[in-house]
Amino acid sequence: MRRDWELFYADRPETVGRTNYLSLALPTVHGTPVPEGHFRQLCAQICDMPDLQAEHRVPDLCCGNGLFTRKIARPIGSVVAVDQSEASLGVAP
């Protein structure tokens, strides 16, 4: 039996558009959508971690469509992204 979240993410690419990556990932804080500027700030904070170096491999668990993965992979050596939603992974660039 599929769970509610599986159904939600299975239909999401067609609901919001396959290249609307912020809406596809649906990042929220206590249920309120995160503004794009806040998302950029979160990515900058991750990439500015003092112990993070270019040769490090960083895991992105529950990566969804790769929204964070793409942003943090640029300054970091590599990111290993994993997600259970085939629909989300299917629209990852």
C-alpha positions as CSV (number, residue, x, y, z in Angstrom):
1,M,0.0,0.0,0.0
2,R,1.4,3.4,-0.9
3,R,1.7,6.0,1.8
4,D,0.3,9.5,1.5
5,W,3.7,11.1,0.9
6,E,4.4,8.7,-2.0
7,L,1.2,9.7,-3.7
8,F,1.9,13.4,-3.1
9,Y,5.4,13.3,-4.6
10,A,4.3,10.9,-7.4
11,D,1.9,13.6,-8.7
12,R,3.9,16.7,-7.8
13,P,6.0,17.0,-11.0
14,E,2.8,17.2,-13.1
15,T,1.0,19.5,-10.6
16,V,3.6,22.2,-10.2
17,G,5.7,21.7,-13.4
18,R,8.7,19.5,-13.9
19,T,11.3,22.4,-13.8
20,N,9.8,24.4,-10.9
21,Y,12.4,22.9,-8.6
22,L,11.7,25.0,-5.5
23,S,8.0,24.2,-5.6
24,L,8.7,20.5,-6.3
25,A,10.9,20.2,-3.3
26,L,8.4,22.1,-1.2
27,P,10.8,23.2,1.6
28,T,8.8,24.5,4.5
29,V,9.4,25.7,8.1
30,H,6.5,24.5,10.3
31,G,4.3,24.1,7.2
32,T,5.0,27.6,5.7
33,P,6.8,27.6,2.3
34,V,10.4,28.8,2.5
35,P,11.0,32.0,0.4
36,E,13.7,31.5,-2.3
37,G,16.0,34.0,-0.6
38,H,15.9,31.9,2.6
39,F,16.7,28.8,0.5
40,R,19.7,30.5,-0.9
41,Q,20.9,31.5,2.6
42,L,20.5,27.9,3.8
43,C,22.7,26.7,0.9
44,A,25.3,29.3,1.6
45,Q,25.4,28.3,5.3
46,I,25.9,24.7,4.3
47,C,28.7,25.5,1.9
48,D,30.4,27.9,4.4
49,M,30.8,25.3,7.1
50,P,34.4,25.7,8.2
51,D,35.3,22.0,8.1
52,L,33.8,21.4,4.7
53,Q,36.4,21.1,2.0
54,A,36.4,20.4,-1.7
55,E,37.6,16.8,-1.4
56,H,34.8,15.9,1.0
57,R,31.9,13.7,-0.1
58,V,28.6,15.0,1.4
59,P,25.4,12.9,1.7
60,D,22.1,14.4,0.8
61,L,19.5,12.0,2.3
62,C,15.9,12.6,1.1
63,C,17.3,14.7,-1.7
64,G,14.0,14.9,-3.6
65,N,14.6,16.6,-6.9
66,G,18.1,17.6,-6.0
67,L,17.3,21.2,-5.2
68,F,19.9,21.4,-2.4
69,T,22.2,18.8,-4.0
70,R,22.8,21.0,-7.1
71,K,23.6,24.1,-5.0
72,I,25.9,22.5,-2.5
73,A,27.7,20.3,-5.1
74,R,29.3,23.2,-6.8
75,P,31.8,24.2,-4.1
76,I,32.1,20.7,-2.6
77,G,33.9,17.8,-4.2
78,S,30.9,15.6,-4.5
79,V,27.5,14.9,-3.1
80,V,25.8,11.5,-2.9
81,A,22.1,12.0,-3.2
82,V,19.5,9.4,-2.2
83,D,15.7,9.5,-2.2
84,Q,12.9,7.0,-2.1
85,S,10.6,9.0,-4.4
86,E,11.1,7.9,-8.0
87,A,9.0,10.8,-9.3
88,S,11.3,13.3,-7.5
89,L,14.4,11.7,-8.8
90,G,12.9,11.5,-12.3
91,V,12.9,15.3,-12.5
92,A,16.3,16.0,-11.0
93,P,18.5,17.7,-13.5
